Amino acid sequence: MKKLVFGFLIVTALFISAPKVSFANEANNPPTGIKTEGIFQVPAGANSSVISGDDLDIVEVTNDTKKQAGAIWNTDNNMMDLTKDFSSSMYMYFGDKESKAADGMAFVLHADPNKNNAFRTGEGERLGVWDSTKRGEFGLAIMNSVAIEFDTHYNNDFDMDISKKRNHIAWNFPGKQSSYYDHSSLIGSSYRKLIHNDLQYPENQYLSDDKWHHFQMNWNASASTLTYQLDSLAPVTIPINVADVFGTTSVYWGFTGSTGDSYAQNRIVFENVPGLVDGTVYEEAFTKEDHQNVTGKKVYAGDTLTHEITTSYKDGKVNWTHPVLTKNLDANLSYVPGTLKLITPDGKEKALPDDSWDDNSLQITLDDLGKDNNFEKIIFDVQAKQVKEDYEVTHTDVVTGSNFIAHSDEMKYTISSNSPPNLTLKDANNQVSLKDDDELTLSGSWLDRDSDSISLYYQVDNAPAVKFAENLANIPVGSKHDFSTKLKLDTGTHAVKVYAVDNDHATSNVEELTVAVDGTLTFLDIPNFSFGDLAVPTSNTTLFPVSSGSLKFSDTRIAGSGWKLSAKLKKEMTTVDGKHTIPNGLVYIGSDGSRQTLSENESVLIDSGTSGDTNEHVVNWNTNQGLALNLNPGLYKGNYAGEVEWTLEDTPNS
């Protein structure tokens, strides 16, 4: 009786010390996924299936039952071409049994003679892919293959090199005898051990933890390497001699799995399927002012940044259908309304509505992407907020399509806690008018609350910025400091910007004014006109100068400014002794033959026009045009001279 009671107490104590852990089952709640219609087929006898949903399909390698054997392979029209790069991303679920789980599953590439009907049963530790567990026995593996195993159960001999009997991830070539170690001894012990290449252990001890685990892989065709990564474990690269391992460059791919007396559910959802669609999403950020990339750099409160998210189709058997871009903006950034745009491959730009944003979350449905429409770019501006200490912003994006999901790599920049300077500029947002011989005075003040010094810059139009004051001491810190500088501008209308940069590289607000610089209208050369020596005429005669030269003037005013050249009589043609004159002697004859007598009371219009590309204007006359002398027979013989007043006027634009 005592023994029975003692035994009962032991059983009770064991039961109490090992309670079953209960999970909220996540088998039907993968984080994301795509439809896989037409991608897979299940070999006869395998306990695998595709569970179809409205938005995604779940590939179930083994269900939550004892003694299951699973295999699922691509269909014939979805072969993997090893002459091309490929990538694949998925989530894997290993049930919720923790230490009681068995046995796991394996990702497999193969060129087995049974093609996509390849299927193996047997001991659970073989996971439906490995060779026999018995020493000396070969030929039961999926042949011409490489396998990455996700083992949820320790088996004494087969997993002998596994530390602490843990769940593990490893790889090898199932059909090669070199993948196994057979041991025998004189005392009769014998076993087979699988050689676990690049052995890894899951982050949280168990794979069967009721969580979906992210798995991704990339095939590099030129290097002939397969690189894989589970969750945040270190990436592993498998070198593969394609000819030796497969004997072909067109291989099958899929999963195998098994359960035994212990069991667990084994499921997969795909973000992208190898070879079906190959696409990327990539984000960059630039300063608004000068389009400088800020990735890995510091930005400052008040800075406006332009973000560009490019979704690209690279290759594939089909188009990338129904892609939707999702972007979550950090709380320390604010979207600038009215800046959301779409850029298409032909360079067309389309404004998008601001209601695509829901607070700081952006979601945009893109057009289907393929070879004819191979990318779409989303552009928008954000403004950095003030932060109490330096803050690193991490940007990630996801584009979810019905047959392909792509995540961007992390893009980071840091919002500096440094407070940028504040600058005021006299005449900001106004227009200042100058003549071309005047200098522009830029004056104002600056204030910085936390830096030791600042430098001041101005920028004229799109020319490089000019530093006109360097390392001005901020003493005392936080006080207002005045500044002033002068600069010379060319004729024309200019946009002049002024800003400050502190010693921590934070940029102030940018103040701007418009400067209109007008030029001058100036005579360069007014020739003397000589009519030569001649006899008193016997009839009325018009005489043109024997030497006249050219009348020249300079016009450096803004293009399109009007000008007018006129002349009037200042002194009648008069003899040296002043006793005789030639009344109404000086006339101006136009190009059309019209004749106008010069008088002291009224000016005669000579020419008019507008300023243009040429600053120097020349007024020429031919032999029958211009200033002339009108003579009549009754003149007194003598030497005559007179004066003409030439006037150059700045006239309103016509």
Helices and strands as residue ranges (DSSP letters): H 2-17, E 40-41, E 49-52, E 57-62, E 69-74, G 76-78, E 80-81, E 86-93, G 98-100, E 104-110, G 115-117, G 124-126, E 145-151, G 163-165, E 168-172, G 177-179, E 180-184, E 190-194, E 197-200, E 212-220, E 225-230, E 236-239, H 242-245, E 250-258, E 266-272, E 277-287, E 298-300, E 304-316, E 324-328, E 333-335, E 341-343, E 349-351, G 354-356, E 357-358, E 361-365, E 375-384, E 391-395, E 397-400, E 405-407, E 411-416, E 422-425, E 431-435, E 440-447, E 453-460, E 466-473, E 480-487, E 492-502, E 511-518, E 521-525, E 541-543, E 551-555, E 562-575, E 586-589, E 595-597, E 604-610, E 616-619, E 626-631, E 640-651
